[in-house]
Amino acid sequence: MQTQTLMSKWKEVDLPADECGPQVRREQLISEMVSFMQDCGFSAEHVNVLNVLTVAESAHRPVRGFWQAFDFSTVLDALDAYLPEWRSLPPEMGMAMPLDEFILEIRRQMWMNAFDEENAERFFALTAAERPSSAAAALAQIGTDLRRIGAFSNLAQLQADGISAGARAFDIYRCIDAADSGKTYLTSLGRTVKDCRDAARKRLHNLATKGHARNSTS
């Protein structure tokens, strides 16, 4: 799916279409990721692959083509904005690998998001009865689709990942399908994002409650 088509479907963008150019959208994503890190108390020791993927997920929209249009450097820019020193952190602090390898792994994971999303989107070309209803069925359908379109390099990736590739694509399919019906379905990483946000809100509520109690007794 083309980036322009994706951007026109973003239901959460508040700017008028003629004011919402690619750079504005990129800055909006960065702003959302920075806000998420601020709210959740993200710090230097939290810089690892899974946490950075969670940060990227915090800006996700449940629309077709989101990850295929997402430039992996956007999440790196968000890290630069929020934690300028992250690139100079020692690997043992969280990254567990040299910086260049860490960046390559983030890029690979973002590619996997796009791969999974593209696989999931093909399910919508099927009738409702034909669409997969489990991770195993999704894996089988993806294999069929990749062979049909001759995407043999992607088929090799699918075979290497096995059932986890089916599970990821099925998760994304359910997320998009729910959004199409005006409902919400969170992917596994989306649930992690929600848990982080809920915990942040609870901390703020507790702080506000304690502050009110102190003011009442003073």
Summary of the structure (lengths in Angstrom):
residues: 218
radius of gyration: 19.6
end to end distance: 60.4
largest distance: 73.3
contacts: 604
relative contact order: 0.11
helix: 74%
strand: 0%
